Amino acid sequence: MAAEHHAVFDALEMTRLREATFDTALESSKDRLTCVFFWGHDCPNCEVAKRMLLADVDPVKELKLTWYHVNTYEDSELGTRFGLFGIPTFLFFHQGKKLGKITPFPGIDPFLAALRELRTKYPA
């Protein structure tokens, strides 16, 4: 099945990752605070997260994270690798280390608060 595209991927300059490209991409962005958005097609909560992120894209972009996305239905081995129990899930990395995750999507305000807190710990 072809990957579903969404405008939020363009707005946040999210690069799609596959199992074969995941580790290389994280290595190339290790000096930056990085978020990987795990989603799936026909996932209602994923669509809510996408719409809310797109509606408030400017404050998200101001935090200057590096963004990637993974369709877990097409790359289920990555979901298994990270022990995901549901989507959407946002995993955060810095210096090759997983910092934490947000799941389910809590709404834009709590999400932005969590991103801002991470940004204070890992300045750009």
C-alpha atoms as an extended CHARMM CRD file, in Angstrom:
* protein
*
       124  EXT
         1         1  MET       CA              0.0000000000        0.0000000000        0.0000000000  PROA      1               0.0000000000
         2         2  ALA       CA              1.3590000000        3.4310000000       -0.9030000000  PROA      2               0.0000000000
         3         3  ALA       CA              2.2310000000        5.8140000000        1.8890000000  PROA      3               0.0000000000
         4         4  GLU       CA             -0.4110000000        8.4140000000        2.5840000000  PROA      4               0.0000000000
         5         5  HSD       CA              0.9100000000       11.9530000000        2.3090000000  PROA      5               0.0000000000
         6         6  HSD       CA             -0.2390000000       14.8200000000        4.5020000000  PROA      6               0.0000000000
         7         7  ALA       CA              0.4680000000       18.5550000000        4.3660000000  PROA      7               0.0000000000
         8         8  VAL       CA              1.9670000000       18.4880000000        7.8790000000  PROA      8               0.0000000000
         9         9  PHE       CA              4.8320000000       16.3770000000        6.5190000000  PROA      9               0.0000000000
        10        10  ASP       CA              5.7190000000       19.2320000000        4.1660000000  PROA      10              0.0000000000
        11        11  ALA       CA              5.0400000000       21.9950000000        6.6880000000  PROA      11              0.0000000000
        12        12  LEU       CA              7.4220000000       20.4900000000        9.2680000000  PROA      12              0.0000000000
        13        13  GLU       CA              9.8190000000       19.1860000000        6.6090000000  PROA      13              0.0000000000
        14        14  MET       CA              9.3240000000       15.6270000000        7.8640000000  PROA      14              0.0000000000
        15        15  THR       CA             11.3380000000       13.0240000000        6.0390000000  PROA      15              0.0000000000
        16        16  ARG       CA              9.7760000000        9.6200000000        5.7230000000  PROA      16              0.0000000000
        17        17  LEU       CA             11.7940000000        6.8340000000        7.2630000000  PROA      17              0.0000000000
        18        18  ARG       CA             11.7290000000        3.1500000000        6.4820000000  PROA      18              0.0000000000
        19        19  GLU       CA             13.3840000000        0.3430000000        8.3960000000  PROA      19              0.0000000000
        20        20  ALA       CA             16.3760000000        0.4780000000        6.0230000000  PROA      20              0.0000000000
        21        21  THR       CA             16.8890000000        4.2490000000        6.4560000000  PROA      21              0.0000000000
        22        22  PHE       CA             16.0020000000        4.7140000000       10.1240000000  PROA      22              0.0000000000
        23        23  ASP       CA             19.3940000000        4.3150000000       11.8010000000  PROA      23              0.0000000000
        24        24  THR       CA             21.2840000000        6.2720000000        9.1500000000  PROA      24              0.0000000000
        25        25  ALA       CA             18.8400000000        9.1770000000        9.4140000000  PROA      25              0.0000000000
        26        26  LEU       CA             19.0740000000        9.2800000000       13.2030000000  PROA      26              0.0000000000
        27        27  GLU       CA             22.8520000000        9.1730000000       13.0160000000  PROA      27              0.0000000000
        28        28  SER       CA             22.8840000000       12.0910000000       10.5830000000  PROA      28              0.0000000000
        29        29  SER       CA             20.6910000000       14.1700000000       12.8940000000  PROA      29              0.0000000000
        30        30  LYS       CA             22.2390000000       13.1350000000       16.2060000000  PROA      30              0.0000000000
        31        31  ASP       CA             23.4250000000       16.6530000000       17.0890000000  PROA      31              0.0000000000
        32        32  ARG       CA             19.8670000000       17.9790000000       16.8150000000  PROA      32              0.0000000000
        33        33  LEU       CA             16.7770000000       17.3650000000       18.8950000000  PROA      33              0.0000000000
        34        34  THR       CA             14.8250000000       14.9420000000       16.7360000000  PROA      34              0.0000000000
        35        35  CYS       CA             11.2310000000       13.7440000000       16.7140000000  PROA      35              0.0000000000
        36        36  VAL       CA              9.9540000000       10.6680000000       14.8980000000  PROA      36              0.0000000000
        37        37  PHE       CA              6.1900000000       10.6400000000       14.3590000000  PROA      37              0.0000000000
        38        38  PHE       CA              4.8250000000        7.0890000000       14.1410000000  PROA      38              0.0000000000
        39        39  TRP       CA              1.4140000000        7.0390000000       12.4680000000  PROA      39              0.0000000000
        40        40  GLY       CA             -0.7550000000        4.8230000000       10.2870000000  PROA      40              0.0000000000
        41        41  HSD       CA             -3.1850000000        5.3000000000        7.4330000000  PROA      41              0.0000000000
        42        42  ASP       CA             -6.8460000000        5.2240000000        8.4370000000  PROA      42              0.0000000000
        43        43  CYS       CA             -5.8790000000        5.9590000000       12.0670000000  PROA      43              0.0000000000
        44        44  PRO       CA             -8.3840000000        8.5410000000       13.3550000000  PROA      44              0.0000000000
        45        45  ASN       CA             -6.1730000000        9.7230000000       16.2250000000  PROA      45              0.0000000000
        46        46  CYS       CA             -3.2370000000       10.1220000000       13.8330000000  PROA      46              0.0000000000
        47        47  GLU       CA             -5.3880000000       12.3170000000       11.6210000000  PROA      47              0.0000000000
        48        48  VAL       CA             -6.3630000000       14.4600000000       14.6140000000  PROA      48              0.0000000000
        49        49  ALA       CA             -2.6800000000       14.8880000000       15.5190000000  PROA      49              0.0000000000
        50        50  LYS       CA             -1.7820000000       15.7970000000       11.9350000000  PROA      50              0.0000000000
        51        51  ARG       CA             -4.5680000000       18.3770000000       11.6910000000  PROA      51              0.0000000000
        52        52  MET       CA             -3.7210000000       19.9560000000       15.0540000000  PROA      52              0.0000000000
        53        53  LEU       CA             -0.0060000000       20.1290000000       14.2660000000  PROA      53              0.0000000000
        54        54  LEU       CA             -0.7540000000       21.6870000000       10.8990000000  PROA      54              0.0000000000
        55        55  ALA       CA             -3.1470000000       24.2450000000       12.4160000000  PROA      55              0.0000000000
        56        56  ASP       CA             -0.4350000000       25.3650000000       14.8880000000  PROA      56              0.0000000000
        57        57  VAL       CA              2.6020000000       24.6810000000       12.7360000000  PROA      57              0.0000000000
        58        58  ASP       CA              4.3910000000       27.9950000000       13.4010000000  PROA      58              0.0000000000
        59        59  PRO       CA              4.9900000000       27.4930000000       17.1560000000  PROA      59              0.0000000000
        60        60  VAL       CA              6.0840000000       23.9220000000       16.4200000000  PROA      60              0.0000000000
        61        61  LYS       CA              8.5280000000       25.0900000000       13.7350000000  PROA      61              0.0000000000
        62        62  GLU       CA              9.9440000000       27.7740000000       16.0620000000  PROA      62              0.0000000000
        63        63  LEU       CA             11.3170000000       25.0050000000       18.3000000000  PROA      63              0.0000000000
        64        64  LYS       CA             13.5840000000       23.8510000000       15.4520000000  PROA      64              0.0000000000
        65        65  LEU       CA             13.3680000000       20.1180000000       15.8590000000  PROA      65              0.0000000000
        66        66  THR       CA             14.3550000000       17.7200000000       13.1270000000  PROA      66              0.0000000000
        67        67  TRP       CA             11.2520000000       15.7670000000       12.1220000000  PROA      67              0.0000000000
        68        68  TYR       CA             10.7940000000       12.3170000000       10.6200000000  PROA      68              0.0000000000
        69        69  HSD       CA              7.7150000000       10.1630000000       10.1180000000  PROA      69              0.0000000000
        70        70  VAL       CA              7.1140000000        6.4250000000        9.9320000000  PROA      70              0.0000000000
        71        71  ASN       CA              3.9600000000        4.7270000000        8.6970000000  PROA      71              0.0000000000
        72        72  THR       CA              3.8830000000        1.8750000000       11.2040000000  PROA      72              0.0000000000
        73        73  TYR       CA              1.4940000000       -0.1410000000        9.0670000000  PROA      73              0.0000000000
        74        74  GLU       CA              4.0710000000       -0.2350000000        6.2920000000  PROA      74              0.0000000000
        75        75  ASP       CA              7.1050000000       -0.5560000000        8.5770000000  PROA      75              0.0000000000
        76        76  SER       CA              5.7070000000       -2.5500000000       11.4840000000  PROA      76              0.0000000000
        77        77  GLU       CA              9.1660000000       -3.8270000000       12.4430000000  PROA      77              0.0000000000
        78        78  LEU       CA             10.0290000000       -0.2940000000       13.6320000000  PROA      78              0.0000000000
        79        79  GLY       CA              6.9310000000       -0.2590000000       15.8200000000  PROA      79              0.0000000000
        80        80  THR       CA              8.0080000000       -3.6030000000       17.2620000000  PROA      80              0.0000000000
        81        81  ARG       CA             11.5830000000       -2.4040000000       17.7350000000  PROA      81              0.0000000000
        82        82  PHE       CA             10.4140000000        0.5020000000       19.8890000000  PROA      82              0.0000000000
        83        83  GLY       CA              7.6840000000       -1.4410000000       21.6860000000  PROA      83              0.0000000000
        84        84  LEU       CA              4.8410000000        0.7250000000       20.4480000000  PROA      84              0.0000000000
        85        85  PHE       CA              1.4140000000       -0.2190000000       21.7690000000  PROA      85              0.0000000000
        86        86  GLY       CA             -0.5070000000        2.3510000000       19.7870000000  PROA      86              0.0000000000
        87        87  ILE       CA             -0.3080000000        5.3000000000       17.4520000000  PROA      87              0.0000000000
        88        88  PRO       CA              0.1680000000        8.1330000000       17.1180000000  PROA      88              0.0000000000
        89        89  THR       CA              3.4550000000        7.9970000000       18.9800000000  PROA      89              0.0000000000
        90        90  PHE       CA              6.1600000000       10.6350000000       18.9740000000  PROA      90              0.0000000000
        91        91  LEU       CA              9.6750000000        9.4610000000       19.9260000000  PROA      91              0.0000000000
        92        92  PHE       CA             12.3830000000       11.9890000000       20.7650000000  PROA      92              0.0000000000
        93        93  PHE       CA             16.1160000000       11.5090000000       20.2360000000  PROA      93              0.0000000000
        94        94  HSD       CA             19.3280000000       13.4290000000       20.8410000000  PROA      94              0.0000000000
        95        95  GLN       CA             22.9060000000       12.2200000000       20.3920000000  PROA      95              0.0000000000
        96        96  GLY       CA             21.5430000000        8.8190000000       19.3150000000  PROA      96              0.0000000000
        97        97  LYS       CA             19.7610000000        8.3640000000       22.6450000000  PROA      97              0.0000000000
        98        98  LYS       CA             16.0020000000        7.9640000000       22.9390000000  PROA      98              0.0000000000
        99        99  LEU       CA             14.8380000000       10.6630000000       25.3330000000  PROA      99              0.0000000000
       100       100  GLY       CA             11.2070000000        9.6810000000       25.6580000000  PROA      100             0.0000000000
       101       101  LYS       CA              7.8770000000        9.4930000000       23.9280000000  PROA      101             0.0000000000
       102       102  ILE       CA              4.4560000000       11.0510000000       23.7860000000  PROA      102             0.0000000000
       103       103  THR       CA              1.5230000000        8.7490000000       23.1760000000  PROA      103             0.0000000000
       104       104  PRO       CA             -1.3520000000        9.2160000000       22.6290000000  PROA      104             0.0000000000
       105       105  PHE       CA             -1.3890000000       12.7190000000       21.2170000000  PROA      105             0.0000000000
       106       106  PRO       CA             -2.4710000000       14.8820000000       24.1830000000  PROA      106             0.0000000000
       107       107  GLY       CA             -3.6570000000       17.9040000000       22.2040000000  PROA      107             0.0000000000
       108       108  ILE       CA             -1.6280000000       20.7940000000       20.8840000000  PROA      108             0.0000000000
       109       109  ASP       CA             -1.1100000000       22.7580000000       24.1080000000  PROA      109             0.0000000000
       110       110  PRO       CA              0.3150000000       19.8870000000       26.2030000000  PROA      110             0.0000000000
       111       111  PHE       CA              2.3030000000       18.7260000000       23.1740000000  PROA      111             0.0000000000
       112       112  LEU       CA              3.8810000000       22.1630000000       22.7080000000  PROA      112             0.0000000000
       113       113  ALA       CA              4.5930000000       22.3970000000       26.4430000000  PROA      113             0.0000000000
       114       114  ALA       CA              6.4410000000       19.0720000000       26.3080000000  PROA      114             0.0000000000
       115       115  LEU       CA              8.4120000000       20.1680000000       23.2260000000  PROA      115             0.0000000000
       116       116  ARG       CA              9.3590000000       23.4520000000       24.8950000000  PROA      116             0.0000000000
       117       117  GLU       CA             10.5420000000       21.5960000000       28.0010000000  PROA      117             0.0000000000
       118       118  LEU       CA             12.6820000000       19.2940000000       25.8570000000  PROA      118             0.0000000000
       119       119  ARG       CA             14.0700000000       22.2870000000       23.9860000000  PROA      119             0.0000000000
       120       120  THR       CA             15.1960000000       23.9170000000       27.2580000000  PROA      120             0.0000000000
       121       121  LYS       CA             17.0950000000       20.7320000000       28.1390000000  PROA      121             0.0000000000
       122       122  TYR       CA             18.5690000000       20.4040000000       24.6350000000  PROA      122             0.0000000000
       123       123  PRO       CA             19.0410000000       23.9310000000       23.2260000000  PROA      123             0.0000000000
       124       124  ALA       CA             19.3600000000       24.4170000000       19.4930000000  PROA      124             0.0000000000
